């Protein structure tokens, strides 16, 4: 008696599927529907169609008078147009975000350049003052000529600094008018669908 029960258990264990036939079959279906440069959403849609045809027992068992199928077919072009419009908006938002980032980076670089120019102008002014004091104490005209040359260079740096400040103000205004990249509710729904 216990041997019969044991044999029944062994038969059931041996009948269990231990292979990956379902997964392998899925790979075969994927290979059949695969086309070069196919988008992920297109691939998923084709796979869903193949799975549905397989689940109903073949293409002959699909009812072509099914109202739901007819509605899907009638609204397919509209959905496709809406999808293309959403993709266009998404690309324009990405482009706007990239433009905004480029402007922000440019403003940062210009501010660093402004700081360096300001440091140079301050150093030249300080050196010119030092040479003027030395010229006054030692009464050497060469030191006074050096001081005047440094003051001229400091004025030139000041003029460059004014131009740079104007350029920074223009870029900041352009950055302020640049549209910010927004994450819409539709984008969140689209992203959450794949999470």
PyMOL commands that set and color helices and strands:
alter all, ss='L'
color gray80, all
select helices_A, chain A and resi 2-15+21-33+40-55+59-61+67-138+141-177+185-193
alter helices_A, ss='H'
color red, helices_A
deselect
rebuild
show_as cartoon
